[in-house]
């Protein structure tokens, strides 16, 4: 029987993927029920939208600082351990939240932890994914990530079903995957103390700023972020309109996460062949999710969540692969941090606005979501045209 040998860089990407698998199993499970949990604690749609947006503002905005620190200090592992610890252990503490204000604090703390560790993690992925292809490397990582994001919501769905809507137990059981994730992280640090050495060094001109293409790309990113409805508001809608039982809501999220995983692999491979054109296709497909989720019945809502998952798969894989391609290694932490800060700021603005619109005009929410996604399509198309002209 022939033994399949995996190179060192690929093993590194797989280990990072396993960390993300169990991490996502923890916090995405929580996110799948956060909206319905807040509704149970007595909040309204505007509050849920505001909380989701504020969490993403912290979760993305602080990445500029953590990315800069990662580039300056090269203390990738220290930043990762601190960030993952806060990110993961805030989740099971939600089992102790008896009122919505405390729940909000813990939900935002979880997002802050993710902010601390993500730019450093993305930089490490760029080191390991060079040889295997940026798109495939980020796509593989995102697929593993979303396996956890699929299993986690199914786990809490089962708890809510068999334990008669026991949210305390649903949150508390998530301490198990959190501990597993931290254990793999420490093992990975032991095996790869200097992960930056995995990337083949190439001669490049180092500049103080980022290229113009990067900033145009960020413009497309902010349009995508502003119009993408966060799941807590979707979950709130499902519960408020009684489209399904509480235990079914996390299953819908699991379907989206499974779609995310498959989409990340497909789009990752496509990215290595045709580049940013892949993102254009992904955004066009996902831009139709809002009317299906907010105006449709059970079946249309399920189809909308599939499209929502396609968009998330693209955002978490090829968006980052493109940045790894255009930015030199020594500046990637800052580049990823800036990218995430812009994404988070406009996710917050968009989420707060759509939460407000939800209470007064669901059709207005849908129009806002579609228009912003189509504006992103126009900017991406402009980038593609500029690239084509530069090649001629």
Rosetta blueprint (number, residue, H / E / L):
1 X L
2 X L
3 X L
4 X L
5 X L
6 X L
7 X L
8 X H
9 X H
10 X H
11 X H
12 X H
13 X H
14 X H
15 X H
16 X H
17 X H
18 X H
19 X H
20 X H
21 X H
22 X H
23 X H
24 X H
25 X H
26 X H
27 X H
28 X H
29 X H
30 X H
31 X H
32 X H
33 X H
34 X H
35 X H
36 X H
37 X H
38 X H
39 X H
40 X H
41 X L
42 X L
43 X L
44 X L
45 X H
46 X H
47 X H
48 X H
49 X H
50 X H
51 X H
52 X H
53 X H
54 X H
55 X H
56 X H
57 X H
58 X H
59 X H
60 X H
61 X H
62 X L
63 X H
64 X H
65 X H
66 X H
67 X H
68 X H
69 X H
70 X H
71 X H
72 X H
73 X H
74 X L
75 X L
76 X H
77 X H
78 X H
79 X H
80 X H
81 X H
82 X H
83 X H
84 X H
85 X H
86 X H
87 X H
88 X H
89 X H
90 X H
91 X H
92 X H
93 X H
94 X H
95 X H
96 X H
97 X L
98 X L
99 X L
100 X H
101 X H
102 X H
103 X H
104 X H
105 X H
106 X H
107 X H
108 X H
109 X H
110 X H
111 X H
112 X H
113 X H
114 X H
115 X H
116 X H
117 X H
118 X H
119 X H
120 X H
121 X H
122 X H
123 X H
124 X H
125 X H
126 X H
127 X H
128 X H
129 X H
130 X L
131 X L
132 X L
133 X L
134 X H
135 X H
136 X H
137 X H
138 X H
139 X H
140 X H
141 X H
142 X H
143 X H
144 X H
145 X H
146 X H
147 X H
148 X H
149 X H
150 X H
151 X H
152 X H
153 X H
154 X H
155 X H
156 X H
157 X H
158 X H
159 X H
160 X H
161 X H
162 X H
163 X L
164 X L
165 X L
166 X L
167 X H
168 X H
169 X H
170 X H
171 X H
172 X H
173 X L
174 X L
175 X H
176 X H
177 X H
178 X H
179 X H
180 X H
181 X H
182 X H
183 X H
184 X H
185 X H
186 X H
187 X H
188 X H
189 X H
190 X H
191 X H
192 X L
193 X L
194 X L
195 X H
196 X H
197 X H
198 X H
199 X L
200 X L
201 X L
202 X L
203 X L
204 X L
205 X L
206 X L
207 X L
208 X L
209 X L
210 X L
211 X L
212 X H
213 X H
214 X H
215 X H
216 X H
217 X H
218 X H
219 X H
220 X H
221 X H
222 X H
223 X H
224 X H
225 X H
226 X H
227 X L
228 X L
229 X L
230 X L
231 X H
232 X H
233 X H
234 X H
235 X H
236 X H
237 X H
238 X H
239 X H
240 X H
241 X L
242 X L
243 X L
244 X L
245 X L
246 X H
247 X H
248 X H
249 X H
250 X H
251 X H
252 X H
253 X H
254 X H
255 X H
256 X H
257 X H
258 X H
259 X H
260 X H
261 X H
262 X H
263 X H
264 X H
265 X H
266 X H
267 X H
268 X H
269 X H
270 X H
271 X H
272 X H
273 X H
274 X H
275 X L
276 X L
277 X H
278 X H
279 X H
280 X H
281 X H
282 X H
283 X H
284 X H
285 X H
286 X H
287 X L
288 X L
289 X H
290 X H
291 X H
292 X H
293 X H
294 X H
295 X H
296 X L
297 X L
298 X H
299 X H
300 X H
301 X H
302 X H
303 X H
304 X H
305 X H
306 X H
307 X H
308 X H
309 X H
310 X H
311 X H
312 X H
313 X H
314 X H
315 X H
316 X L
317 X L
318 X H
319 X H
320 X H
321 X H
322 X H
323 X H
324 X H
325 X H
326 X H
327 X L
328 X L
329 X H
330 X H
331 X H
332 X H
333 X H
334 X H
335 X H
336 X H
337 X H
338 X H
339 X H
340 X H
341 X H
342 X H
343 X H
344 X H
345 X H
346 X H
347 X H
348 X H
349 X H
350 X H
351 X H
352 X H
353 X H
354 X H
355 X H
356 X H
357 X H
358 X H
359 X H
360 X H
361 X L
362 X H
363 X H
364 X H
365 X H
366 X H
367 X H
368 X H
369 X H
370 X H
371 X H
372 X H
373 X H
374 X H
375 X H
376 X H
377 X H
378 X H
379 X H
380 X H
381 X H
382 X H
383 X H
384 X H
385 X H
386 X H
387 X H
388 X H
389 X H
390 X H
391 X H
392 X L
